[in-house]
Amino acid sequence: MYIVGLALCTMGNIASAEMSRDLCSEVEKLLGSSNMYIRKKAALCAIRIIRKVPDLQENFIQRSSSLLNDRNHGVLLSGITLITEMCLSSHETLLHFRKAVPVLVRHLKNLVSAGFSAEHDVTGVTDPFLQIKILRLLRILGKDDVESSEAMNDILAQVATNTESSKNVGNSILYETVLTIMETPSDNALRVLAINILGKFLSNRDNNIRYVALTTLNKSISLDVNAVQRHRNIILDCLRDADISIRRRALELSFSLINESNVRVLTRELLAFLEIADNEFKPSMTTKICLAAERFAPNKRWHIDTVLRVLKLAGNYVREEMLAAFIRLVTQTSELQGYTVQKLYSALKEDISQESLTLAGVWVIGEYGDILVQGGSYEEEELAKEVSESDVIELLESILAGPFANQILREYIITALMKLTSRFSSASSSEKVKQMLAGFSTSIEVEIQQRAVEYTNLFLYDDIRPAVLERMPVMQIKETVVAGERLNSAASGNTSSQSAAPAGPSDQDLLLDLMGIGTSGGTTNAQISTGTPTISGNGPANNVDLLADLFGGSNISSPPAASKPSAAVVSDLFSGLGSTGAASPPSSGASNNILDLLGGGMAATATSPTPTPPAVRAASANSNGSAGSQNSGHKTYPVYSKNGFSIVFTPQRDSGNPNVVNILATFHNNQNVSGGVISGIQFHAAVTKTQQLQMRPASANEIAGGVNATQLLKIANPQKTPVRLRLKVVYTTANHGPVDELSEFAGFPEGAY
C-alpha cells in the first residue's frame, strides 16, 4: 500500500508528459482500488497528470464521479479537488458534472448538521477543509446556471446562518459561502445575507478579514448597491484604519458608493480624509472627487465649491485635466464667475503653496478681474472687504516674488497681468504692468522674455490691444475631458496624434521576434540612416510612410512622389500622423505675435493644421461613444474582453487603395466611473510576412470608467490573403494590477479584406 502510494506521489511530482500518457491507465485503475489510501493518492496523482496533459482528463471522468460517493473524507476531498481541476479546464466536463450538484449539496448538509466528530473537528467545525472544497466546486458548477443555483440556495442559506463567525475557521467557510452566492444567480435575499456577512467582517479585529471583506464588497457592488450602501458608515470608518492597505480598499469602495442621493455626504467625508491622507492617495483622490462632482453635482455652485476645496487641500496633486475641466466649468457658468473669482482671490490671499490652486486663481483673475473689482465687497471671515485694481496687481506681484513661483506660474501671471490692462480702467494699473513686464524683458527664461517683449510692444497698438486681449470664448465641457483622458483626445484626433509619443522602432521588432513572425521591409532602418527615405508603390503619395520608417515598420505601398526640400520632409515627419499634404508656409511675424498672445502664456508656434483622415476624425469625434456606434454601418468584431477592459475592431477598406484595409481598434473601460482608471495601455500587433502593418498612436493610453480610446491600424494586403494578427495587450487596473497578455485574431470573413 505504502509503496504504491509512494510511486503515485513520485509520478505526480516528476513524471513527464510522455510518462503521464503511458501510465495514465494505471492511475485510472488505482482510482477504483478497494484501499482508500491508494484511492486518495491516485486522485492526487491524476490532478498532476491533468495539469501536465489536459487531454487525458477524459480518462478520469467516470472514475472521479464514483469518488463523490466515497464515505472517507480524505478520498472525498481529493475527488472533489480532481473534479474541480477538470471543470476549470474543460467546459464540457463542467456540464457533465452539473448533475452531481445534489450529491454535493447532500454532503455539505451532512457536514453542517453533523454532531461532534473528534476525527474531523476543527475548533467546533466539522471538517472545514471539505466544506470549503465543496463550496468552491458548487460555485464553479452553479455559475450562469439557474437550475444548479436553485438546488444549492437552501444549503447556502443554512451554512451562512449556522456557521459560527467567532473563529477564523468559521470565517473561512463564510467567506467561501459569500463568494459562491455572489458568483451564482442566487436569490436577492441570499445576496443581501452575503453582503451583511461581509459587513460583519468589517467589524472584525483581524486586518486580513477586513481587507478581504472590502475587496469582495468592491466586486459585489454592481450586483446589489443598495445592500452595500447599508454598510456605508463602517466603510467610511475604515478610511481611518492604521493599515494602509485597508485604507486603500475602503477608499476605492467609498468612491463606488457615490450616487446622486449621497454625493454631498460622501464627498464631505472624502474631503475630510483628503486633508489627512497620505500623499500617495492624493493624486487619485483629487481626480475621483472631481469626477464625482462632475457627474453627480446637485448644482453648479456646489460643483465649484467642491473643486475649490480640493484645490485648497491638495492643489499640488491635482492633474492638469482636472484643472482644465474646472476652468472650462467657470467659463460656462457666467452667473457664478463673480462668486468664483472672489473665492479664488480670497484663497490666494491665504495660501499660494498649492500650485493648481494658484494656477486656477491666476487664470480666472486674469479673465474676470474686472468682475472681481466691480463686484464690490465680499465676506471673508465675517468681514466685508473691498477689492481694488491695485490690490489685484499687488497680489499677482507678491506671487511672483514668492518662493513657489516656477516658470509655468510666471508665464500665467505675465499673461494675466497683460489681460488686466484691457479690463482695468486706471492708467496707474497699466503703468504698473508695464514696469513689471520691463523687468522680465531680460529674463534668462526665453519663453518669459519673449512674452514680456511681445506684450510690451503690444502697448504701441492700442487700437488692436482690446481685441487681442479679449476674454476666452466659452469652452464646451466634454465628458472625456473630465473622465481622465488627455484634454484634446476627444476634441481633435489630430492633436492627440501629435501629442502621443510614438513607440520606438525596437518595440515592434521585439514583439515580432517574441511572436516568431519575421519583420517585413527590413530596409527601413537603412533608409533612415542615409537620410533619403524613399516612397514607392501603387497608391497616392502619403507622408505617413515616413512615419512608418520611424516606427521600424514597413511602408504601405504608395507611388513615387516628387522630391521635397529637406525642411519639408522634416515638417512632414513632425506634422502629425494624419497629414497627407505638403507643409504650409510659415505665418508672418505679426500673426505669430498675436497667436502667441492668445496662447495663454504658454509656448506656441503658429502652424497650419494638417488634414486628418476620415477614419481618425470619426474615431476622435466618437471616442466617448459605444463601440457599436462609432462607425455606424460597419460591422465590429470583438477581439479582447477581460478584467473590465475590452477591444473591438471595425474594419473598412481604404477608399484610396483597395489593397489596404483600415482597422479602427476601440479600447473600452467597461467599469463605472468609480471603478478605477485603466492606465499604461499598450497595444501591439503583428501580421504575416505577406502583409504589411502600420499602427497609428492611440488617442489615449489611460481611460476612466465608461470611456473609450481608439487606435488606427492600416494593413497592406496585396495578395488578398486572410488577415491574421498576433496581438499583445498591456495595461494596468486597480483591481487586477499589471496585465500582459498575448492573443491571436483571425475573425474577419475569408476574402472580405
JORA-V328854 format. One line per field, one symbol per residue. ss: DSSP state (h for helix, s for strand, l for the rest). psi: psi as a letter, one per 40 degrees, with the letter a starting at -180 (. if undefined). burial: + if it has 24 or more other C-alpha atoms within 12 Angstrom, else -. A space follows every 10 residues. Layout:
ss=???
psi=???
burial=???
//
This chain:
ss=lhhhhhhhhh hhhhllhhhh hhhhhhhhhh lllllhhhhh hhhhhhhhhh hhlhhhhhhh hhhhhhhlll llhhhhhhhh hhhhhhhhhl hhhhhhhhhh hhhhhhhhhh hhhlllllll ssllsslhhh hhhhhhhhhh hhlllhhhhh hhhhhhhhhh hhlllllhhh hhhhhhhhhh hhlllllhhh hhhhhhhhhh hlllllhhhh hhhhhhhhhh llllhhhhhl lhhhhhhhhh lllhhhhhhh hhhhhhllll llhhhhhhhh hhhhhhllhh hhhhhhhhhh hhhhhhlllh hhhhhhhhhh hhhhhhhllh hhhhhhhhhh hhlhhhhhhh hhhhhhhhhh llllhhhhhh hhhhhhhhhh hhhhlllsss llssslllhh hhhhhhhhhh hlllllhhhh hhhhhhhhhh hlllllhhhh hhhhhhhhhh lllllhhhhh hhhhhhhhll lhhhhhhhll llllllllhh hhllllllll llhhhhhhhl llllhhhhhh hhhhhlllll lllhhhhhhh llllllllll lllhhhhhhh llllllllll lllllhhhhh hhhhllllll llllllllhh hhhhhhhlll llllllllll lllhhhhhhh hlllllhhhl lllllsssss ssllssssss ssslllllls sssssssssl lllllllsss ssssssslll lsssslllll llsllllsss ssssssllll llllssssss ssslllssss ssssslllll lll
psi=dddddddddd dddehidddd ddeddddddd deiehddddd dddddddddd ddgdeeddee dddddddeei dhdddddddd ddddddddeh ddddddedee dddddddddd ddeiahhdde hhfehhgddd dddddddddd dehfhddddd dedddddddd dehheeiddd dddddddddd ddeigiiddd dddddddddd ddeidhdddd ddddddddde dedgdddddd fddddddede idhddddddd ddddddehad dedddddddd dddddeiidd dddddddddd dddddehdid dddddddddd dddfdeehid dddddddddd ddgdeedddd dddddddddd heehdddddd dddddddfdd dddeeaiihh fehhiihidd dddddddddd eieehadddd dddddddddd dedididddd ddddddddde efiehddddd ddddddddee gddeddddei iiihhhhidd deeeiidedd dhddddddeh hiiidddddd ddddefhihi feedddddde egiihiaeai iheedddddd eeaiihhiii iiiiiddddd dddeeidehe iiiiiiiidd dddddddeef eihihhiiii ihiddddddd dfeeaidded ghehiihhdh hifehihihg ihhhdeheeh hhhhhhhhhe iideeihhif hhhiiiiiee ihhhhiiidi ehhiheiiii hhhhhhgdef ihhhihihhh ihiddeahhh iiiihfeiih ed.
burial=----+--++- ++--+----+ +-++-+++-+ +++--+++++ ++++++++++ ++++-+++++ +-++++++-+ --++++++++ ++++++++++ --+++-++-+ +++++++++- ++-------- ---+++++++ ++++++++++ +++----+++ ++++++++++ --+++---++ ++++++++++ +++++++--+ ++++++++++ ++++----++ ++++++++++ +++++++++- ++-+++++++ +---++++++ +++++++++- --++-+++++ +-++--+--- ++++++++++ +++++++--+ ++++++++++ ++++++++++ ++++++++++ +-+--+++++ +++++++++- ++++++++++ ++++++++++ +++------- ------++++ -++-+++-++ ----+-++++ ++++++++++ ++++----++ -+++-++--+ +-----++++ ++++++-++- ----+--+++ ++---+++++ ++++++++++ ++++++++-+ -++-+--++- ++--+-+-++ +--++--+-- --+++---++ ++++++++++ ++++++++-- --------+- ++++++++++ +++------- --++++++++ +++-----++ +++-++++++ ++++++++-+ +----+++++ -+++++++++ ++++--+-++ ++++++++++ +++++++++- +++++++++- ++++++++++ ++++++++++ ++++++++-- ++++++++++ +++++---+- +---+-++-- --+
//
